Amino acid sequence: MEQFPLFLNLRGRTVVLVGEGEAADAKARLIVRAGGRIVPAWEAGATIAFVALDDADEARAAADALRARGLLVNVVDRPALCDFTTPAIVDRAPVTIAIGTGGASAGLAKAVRQRIEALLPARLGALASALHAARAAMTVRWPAAADRRRAIDAALAPGGALDPLDAAAADSVGDWISGDAAVAGDRLETVRLTSTDPDDLTLRAARLLGEADHVFHRADVPAAILARARADAVRHVAEAPPADPPAGLSLWLSL
């Protein structure tokens, strides 16, 4: 991972924007959409800064001065001078998808964004809002957090009751909670890896890595493979699959 992805709440916060012209205008539109307040120079309480100056020396000097004030700075079209970059954005508020290339290619980020835009229904944000509003009801329906997560995972899976690519999914949340949706029981799945390259993972292996609560693996399984598992999945180095797997979905990886 070249950069750490982070969603920053700018609502009501001050953002420095140095420069004029099309590039500055584009950044200003993003800041305003996020609810930020724009100022042309540093002032106390500023959160981050953008520099959109054509002259390289002026841009560097402005960035250095703002950075000296403790701000993180983005210098438009100069990745080497940036503390952070702005991604291509798919906006289905409150769902936001950001595609970044670490400044390597804005064109590639744009192309990927356009592909994702074509896939996602306009009402995806409504599904997120409906799930948020139903949190209390979901807790009553599935009191155990692990059961609740597995029920949600199953509902949001392709073809599930709340498939995110189904434009009508937002209207189905209530019926899903009150229905007879079963939660998958505790189980152990085995994935035999065919190579050490994560790009060679089968669709099944990638899906299971993304769902597993516990990942059991030998010490020779590469970190690049383990990185495809959920960040909060518990990793266990072991020589054999567990005889008595813990609660939830456990995964045994072997080469």
C-alpha positions as CSV (number, residue, x, y, z in Angstrom):
1,M,0.0,0.0,0.0
2,E,1.6,3.2,-1.2
3,Q,-0.6,5.6,0.9
4,F,-2.8,5.2,3.9
5,P,-6.4,5.9,2.9
6,L,-8.4,8.2,5.2
7,F,-11.7,9.9,5.0
8,L,-11.5,13.4,6.7
9,N,-14.5,15.2,8.1
10,L,-14.1,18.8,6.8
11,R,-17.6,20.0,7.8
12,G,-17.3,23.4,9.4
13,R,-13.4,23.3,9.3
14,T,-11.0,25.7,7.7
15,V,-9.1,24.7,4.6
16,V,-6.3,26.8,3.1
17,L,-6.4,27.1,-0.7
18,V,-3.6,29.0,-2.4
19,G,-3.9,29.8,-6.1
20,E,-6.4,30.7,-8.8
21,G,-7.5,29.1,-12.0
22,E,-9.2,25.9,-13.1
23,A,-7.1,23.6,-10.8
24,A,-7.9,25.8,-7.8
25,D,-11.5,25.9,-8.7
26,A,-11.7,22.1,-8.9
27,K,-10.3,21.8,-5.4
28,A,-12.6,24.5,-4.1
29,R,-15.6,22.6,-5.4
30,L,-14.5,19.5,-3.5
31,I,-13.9,21.4,-0.3
32,V,-17.3,23.1,-0.5
33,R,-19.0,19.7,-1.2
34,A,-17.4,18.4,1.9
35,G,-18.6,21.3,4.0
36,G,-15.2,23.0,4.4
37,R,-14.5,26.7,4.8
38,I,-12.0,28.1,2.4
39,V,-9.3,30.7,3.2
40,P,-6.5,32.0,0.9
41,A,-3.7,31.8,3.5
42,W,-2.9,30.2,6.8
43,E,-5.0,31.1,9.8
44,A,-5.3,29.5,13.2
45,G,-7.5,26.4,13.2
46,A,-6.8,25.4,9.6
47,T,-6.9,21.7,9.0
48,I,-5.2,21.0,5.7
49,A,-4.0,23.0,2.7
50,F,-4.1,22.9,-1.1
51,V,-1.6,24.8,-3.3
52,A,-2.5,25.3,-7.0
53,L,0.3,27.5,-8.4
54,D,1.8,27.2,-11.9
55,D,5.3,28.3,-10.9
56,A,7.2,25.3,-9.4
57,D,9.3,27.4,-7.1
58,E,6.3,29.4,-5.8
59,A,4.4,26.2,-5.3
60,R,7.3,24.7,-3.3
61,A,7.7,27.8,-1.2
62,A,4.0,28.0,-0.4
63,A,3.9,24.3,0.5
64,D,6.9,24.6,2.8
65,A,5.5,27.7,4.6
66,L,2.2,25.9,5.2
67,R,3.9,22.7,6.3
68,A,6.0,24.7,8.8
69,R,2.6,25.7,10.3
70,G,1.9,22.1,10.9
71,L,-0.5,21.5,8.0
72,L,-0.6,18.6,5.6
73,V,-0.3,20.0,2.1
74,N,-1.5,18.9,-1.4
75,V,0.3,20.6,-4.3
76,V,-1.7,20.2,-7.4
77,D,0.0,18.1,-10.2
78,R,3.2,17.8,-8.1
79,P,3.0,14.4,-6.2
80,A,6.6,14.7,-4.9
81,L,5.6,17.8,-3.0
82,C,2.4,16.3,-1.5
83,D,1.7,15.1,2.0
84,F,-1.5,13.6,0.7
85,T,-3.3,13.3,-2.7
86,T,-6.9,13.6,-3.6
87,P,-8.5,10.5,-5.1
88,A,-11.1,10.0,-7.9
89,I,-14.4,9.9,-6.0
90,V,-17.6,8.0,-6.5
91,D,-20.2,9.8,-4.4
92,R,-23.3,7.9,-3.3
93,A,-23.6,9.8,0.0
94,P,-23.2,8.6,2.7
95,V,-21.3,6.0,0.7
96,T,-18.0,7.4,-0.7
97,I,-15.6,5.4,-2.8
98,A,-12.1,6.8,-3.3
99,I,-9.7,5.6,-6.0
100,G,-6.1,6.6,-5.6
101,T,-2.8,5.9,-7.4
102,G,-0.5,7.7,-5.1
103,G,-0.2,10.4,-7.7
104,A,1.1,8.0,-10.4
105,S,-1.8,8.4,-12.8
106,A,-4.9,10.6,-12.3
107,G,-6.2,9.3,-15.7
108,L,-6.1,5.7,-14.4
109,A,-7.9,6.7,-11.2
110,K,-10.6,8.5,-13.3
111,A,-11.0,5.4,-15.6
112,V,-11.5,3.1,-12.6
113,R,-14.0,5.6,-11.1
114,Q,-16.0,5.6,-14.3
115,R,-16.2,1.8,-14.3
116,I,-17.4,1.8,-10.7
117,E,-19.9,4.6,-11.4
118,A,-21.5,2.5,-14.1
119,L,-21.9,-0.5,-11.7
120,L,-23.4,1.2,-8.6
121,P,-27.0,2.2,-8.4
122,A,-27.9,5.7,-7.6
123,R,-29.7,4.5,-4.4
124,L,-26.7,2.8,-2.9
125,G,-26.5,5.7,-0.3
126,A,-30.2,5.1,0.6
127,L,-29.3,1.5,1.5
128,A,-26.5,2.7,3.8
129,S,-28.9,5.1,5.5
130,A,-31.5,2.4,5.9
131,L,-29.0,0.0,7.5
132,H,-27.9,2.8,9.8
133,A,-31.5,3.5,10.8
134,A,-32.0,-0.2,11.5
135,R,-29.1,-0.7,13.8
136,A,-31.2,-1.0,16.9
137,A,-33.6,-3.5,15.2
138,M,-30.6,-5.6,14.0
139,T,-29.2,-5.7,17.5
140,V,-32.5,-7.0,18.8
141,R,-32.8,-9.6,15.9
142,W,-29.2,-10.8,16.3
143,P,-27.9,-9.9,19.8
144,A,-24.4,-11.4,19.3
145,A,-22.1,-9.1,17.3
146,A,-20.6,-12.1,15.3
147,D,-24.1,-13.3,14.3
148,R,-25.1,-9.8,13.3
149,R,-22.0,-9.4,11.1
150,R,-22.5,-12.8,9.4
151,A,-26.2,-12.0,8.8
152,I,-25.3,-8.6,7.2
153,D,-22.5,-10.3,5.1
154,A,-25.0,-12.8,3.8
155,A,-27.6,-10.2,3.0
156,L,-25.1,-8.0,1.2
157,A,-23.6,-10.9,-0.8
158,P,-24.3,-11.1,-4.6
159,G,-27.9,-12.2,-4.9
160,G,-28.5,-11.7,-1.2
161,A,-31.6,-10.0,0.3
162,L,-29.8,-6.6,0.3
163,D,-27.5,-7.0,-2.7
164,P,-25.9,-3.5,-3.1
165,L,-26.2,-3.7,-6.8
166,D,-30.0,-4.1,-6.5
167,A,-31.6,-0.6,-6.8
168,A,-34.5,-1.8,-4.6
169,A,-32.4,-3.1,-1.8
170,A,-32.9,0.0,0.4
171,D,-36.6,-0.8,0.5
172,S,-36.0,-4.4,1.7
173,V,-34.2,-3.8,5.0
174,G,-37.3,-4.0,7.1
175,D,-38.5,-7.3,5.5
176,W,-35.0,-8.7,5.8
177,I,-34.8,-8.1,9.6
178,S,-38.3,-9.4,10.2
179,G,-37.8,-12.4,7.9
180,D,-36.4,-15.8,8.6
181,A,-32.8,-15.1,7.4
182,A,-30.6,-17.8,8.9
183,V,-27.1,-17.0,10.2
184,A,-24.4,-19.4,9.0
185,G,-23.2,-21.6,11.8
186,D,-19.6,-21.9,13.1
187,R,-17.5,-23.6,10.4
188,L,-14.0,-24.3,9.2
189,E,-13.1,-23.8,5.5
190,T,-9.9,-24.9,3.8
191,V,-8.2,-23.0,1.1
192,R,-5.2,-24.6,-0.7
193,L,-3.1,-21.9,-2.3
194,T,-1.7,-22.5,-5.7
195,S,0.9,-19.8,-5.5
196,T,2.4,-17.1,-3.3
197,D,0.9,-14.4,-5.5
198,P,-2.3,-12.8,-4.1
199,D,-3.4,-12.1,-7.7
200,D,-3.7,-15.8,-8.2
201,L,-6.4,-16.2,-5.5
202,T,-9.6,-17.8,-6.7
203,L,-12.8,-15.9,-6.3
204,R,-13.8,-18.3,-3.5
205,A,-10.5,-17.9,-1.7
206,A,-10.7,-14.1,-1.9
207,R,-14.3,-14.1,-0.7
208,L,-13.5,-16.4,2.3
209,L,-10.5,-14.3,3.3
210,G,-12.8,-11.2,3.3
211,E,-15.3,-13.0,5.5
212,A,-13.3,-15.1,8.0
213,D,-13.2,-14.3,11.7
214,H,-10.1,-16.5,12.2
215,V,-7.3,-17.3,9.7
216,F,-5.1,-20.3,10.6
217,H,-2.0,-20.7,8.5
218,R,1.5,-22.1,8.4
219,A,4.4,-19.8,8.8
220,D,5.3,-20.0,5.1
221,V,2.1,-18.4,3.9
222,P,3.2,-15.0,2.5
223,A,2.2,-11.8,4.2
224,A,0.8,-10.6,0.9
225,I,-1.8,-13.3,1.0
226,L,-2.7,-12.7,4.6
227,A,-3.1,-9.0,3.8
228,R,-6.2,-9.9,1.8
229,A,-8.0,-11.1,5.0
230,R,-10.2,-8.8,7.0
231,A,-8.1,-6.4,9.1
232,D,-9.9,-7.5,12.2
233,A,-9.6,-11.2,11.5
234,V,-7.5,-13.0,14.1
235,R,-4.4,-14.6,12.6
236,H,-3.1,-17.9,14.0
237,V,0.3,-19.5,13.0
238,A,-0.3,-23.3,13.1
239,E,1.0,-26.5,11.6
240,A,-2.5,-28.0,11.1
241,P,-6.1,-26.9,11.0
242,P,-7.7,-26.5,14.5
243,A,-9.5,-29.6,15.9
244,D,-11.9,-27.4,17.7
245,P,-12.4,-24.1,15.6
246,P,-13.5,-21.0,17.5
247,A,-16.9,-19.4,16.9
248,G,-17.6,-17.9,13.5
249,L,-15.9,-18.7,10.2
250,S,-12.4,-20.1,10.5
251,L,-10.1,-20.5,7.5
252,W,-7.2,-22.9,7.1
253,L,-4.6,-21.7,4.5
254,S,-1.9,-24.0,3.2
255,L,0.5,-24.0,0.3
